[in-house]
Amino acid sequence: MRSPHIIPNRYWGVPGTSNAESVSNRVMKLSLVLICAGLAMWAAQPGSHRAFLDHPVNGAANVAQLNSLQGPEPSVAFSLVSGWNFVFVVELKMLRPAGGCRAELVPLCAYTARADVTRILKGADHRTPIAIDEFPIPALLPHLNTGQSWGWDSVMERQAGKKYLIASTQERDFRSMVVSPDFIFEIGDHEDLPGDVELILKCRALSIAEQVHAIAAAIMSGTESRSFFLAAYIDVLWKFESDIDIETLSQALKSAAGGALSDDAKYFVLSGLAPAHHMPNDAQKRLWSLFVTLTARYLVEEETKTGVAPGVRSVIADEFVPAILGTSSGQAELRAALEALMVFPKWRLTDAEKARARNWMAILQAR
């Protein structure tokens, strides 16, 4: 759903697995979460239909069926968090490993913790911070770390000062929701996941066109990185291709400053755009062109997390570049996109990024 400083488990990956596997696990986890949370599109006008979503296990959240919308100018809003009654941010204030935990296993151990609820996004009008006295955090269960568990036992980066987004589908007291969360997401050091959730909630009152402009403005804001939540939201917006200003959102993604999207968000955006090649209408052709352009950019752009190998660039090279090169014009399109990056005035490459672009062009030239 993220970060500069990310340890190898940042994607909820099992220790010892590759990041390519871990990214897919994280995508599957969010997809399943969104199903359970009731990811849906809500009609702002009475009589509009709700669209139902399907989530393939190897890709980002994807609309399987879009019911037709009634009215000449349907005003449709939706929320990725519509099924959650409470959404808030919690910060761990103290962590103490359980007795008997060997030093080399401390990251996997059970803990006693204290925490503060620092920000409430939905569900209660309550002053913060709300102190949560000592409570147990169970030991990490790596074998559940593939989307089947969303509690503390699935959180791999545990440390005092770290913040997490917690969501609950039931009305409970804050202590109960912190101790036994229905859903929990780690918040990256420079990732505005809470802001993205808050924006999605606000968008429920907006038309599709207004939602597009709100999302584009957030991407272009140049503050913290947008999260995988916003990327999944964008994936749903593409399905309204006949009703939205595709160009506005496309330009925001292409023109945003480096680091505007977290590594998870980049993966989600590309996962949502990849199927466009198999859809022949004009709007989908534009989305395919955007897919190639963003693939080129994310292949050379600095990653928002460090210290992890392989990172998201390697995952993109393994998963999305073959999809492009497998088309009749893919090699020429990808090379043209890389060449365009070198002279793109709104997004200047660093020396390291230029070197990666030249390396990729050389690889394509040699094929």
Secondary structure, DSSP 8 states (H G I E B T S, - for coil): ---SB--TTTTS--TTS-HHHHHHHHHHHHHHHHHHTT-EEEESSTT---BEEE--TTSS-EEEE-----SSS--EEEETTTT-SEEEEEEEEEEEE-TT--GGGGGGS-EEEEEEEEEEEES----S-EEEEEEEE----GGGTTTT--SGGG-----TT-EEEEEESS---HHHHHHS-SEEEE--TTB-HHHHHHHHHHGGGS-HHHHHHHHHHHHHT-SSBB-HHHHHHHHHHGGGTTTS-HHHHHHHHHHS-TTSB-HHHHHHHHHHHGGGGG--SHHHHHHHHHHHHHHHHHHHS--SSBS-SS-HHHHHHHHTHHHHHTSTTHHHHHHHHHHHHHH-TTS---HHHHHHHHHHHHHHHH-
